[in-house]
């Protein structure tokens, strides 16, 4: 079963302007040889709970879960915690988590926090 979740912020302030309908996060989950979770947008305090909830609903039969992060624009400590919780959950059933294609900004966050040594980043 494939799944897509889109979170759209109704309005927020940026440079004293109100923007409506901006995409905060989109998650798509595709089962195959590997479970691929594609994240677009932000994985932060606002979206990490939705990410965790969406992933917890999935029956994960695959041995490897790939987070496709090429369109992940930003990750906060809440997003890192969500990924770490997923890794721990998968490890308890002998499954692996891999993070693929982080952009340079997110790579720097992983490097500074040491998450590049905790999670498998490709």
C-alpha positions, 0 to 999 in steps of 0.5 A, a space after each residue: 500500500 502506498 501512502 501520501 500525507 501532505 501538511 500545508 500551513 494555512 498561514 504564517 509570517 515571513 518578513 512581515 508578509 502572510 503566506 497561505 497554503 505553503 507546503 510544510 511537509 509531504 511524506 510518501 511511503 512506498 513498499 517494495 524490496 525496501 520501504 521508501 519514505 520520501 520526505 519533502 519540506 520540513 521535519 521539525 517540531 510542527 511536522 515530526 509528530 505527523 511523520 512518526 504517526 504516519 510511519 507507525 501506521 505502516 506494517 513494515 515487512 521490508 528489512 531496510 527502510 530508506 528515508 529519501 531526503 533529497 527534497 528535505 529542506 530543513 530538519 530540527 532536533 525534533 526531526 532528528 529525534 523522530 528519526 532516532 526513534 524510528 531507528 530504535 524501533 526498527 533495530 528491535 526487529 532487526 531492520 535497518 534505517 538508511 537516510 539517502 541524499 541529504 542536501 548540504 544544509 541537512 548534511 551539516 546538521 547531521 555532522 554537527 549533531 553527530 547523527 552522521 555517526 548514529 544513522 546510516 547516511 548515504 
